[in-house]
Amino acid sequence: MPDFNSRQSLLAVGPLMGLVFAAAAPGLTAEQGRATPDFSSGNTAWVLTNAEFIAVPGDPSPTRNDPAHPAIGNNAFRSSGAQPSFRVADLANPNIKPWAKEIMKRENDKVLSGGMPFVARSACMPAGVPAFMGFALVEPIYFLQTPKQVTMIFEGDAQVRRVYLDVPHSANPKPTWYGESVGLYEGDTLVVDTIGQNDKTFVDNYRTPHTEKLHVTERYKLIDDGKTLEVAIRVEDPDTFNAPWSAINRFRRIQRPMIEEACAENNTHLFDYHMPVANRPDF
């Protein structure tokens, strides 16, 4: 199960995407005969409304910002003029094992010394799960729903996640950037179970690492009369976290056709994001 289409395929599919969305999504039904939620028709796209995971009361907290070093985002800069800053993880979080804290401290020290931390989006690299959904703070995510597969496409550089419906996990999936995601519809909710990720990604924008034992469950549900997509997330990794934790992402619906964007063009002129560079053309 490859995680990415070739660039040639994406370019070929682009002009047809609106037609596919319109044809595939409305009226889809699960095998049980119940209507499925429609995340995709009518040029629907989804933009994240929360800059970091929303904690779930009663569960261990996702990684948070160190209160001694407040994070200043671009919106705060625009409204107050305060200097934007990178995130610094609060390493007092008792749910993270010592080896992971050491990696996060190294990244914190880089930021505090004036360096630039790794951010998957800036480096045009795959984010993994659940961080993929965090890409959508500016460019949206689109869904393509068919009876056997749900495809999630991030507009920023056309990164793709595939969810295979009503099938079991492979016995021993080979670790990949986005792992193996299988799902099913439970009434008005799409439930996605992901295993088999490699350990080259971070869980969040605080650079929280993980191992290949990472197991993520997501529950996608429309709320607020379909204006909002809520994703409840459950994260387990016994080699990284002392206990499983939960969080929520919420997205607002916008209506617009997908726009093609190349992530890496000219990025190295101002900053060194350590983006991979091909030695020869792909085509």
Buried (B, 14 or more C-beta within 10 A) or exposed (E): EEBBBEEEEBEEBBEEBEEBBEEBBEEBEBEEEEEBBBBBBEBBBBBBBEBBBBBBEEBBBBBBBBEEBEBBEEEBEEEEEEEEBBBBBBBEBEBBBEEBBEBBEEBBEBBEEEEEBEBBBBBBBBBBBBBBBBBBBEBBBBBBBBEEBBBBBBBBBBBBBBBBBEEEBEEEBEBBBBBBBBBBBBEEBBBBBBBBBBBBBBBBBBBBBBBBEBBBBBBBBBEEEEEBBBBBBBBBBEEBBEEBBBBBBBBBBEEEEBEEEEBEEEBEEEEEBEBEEEEEEEE
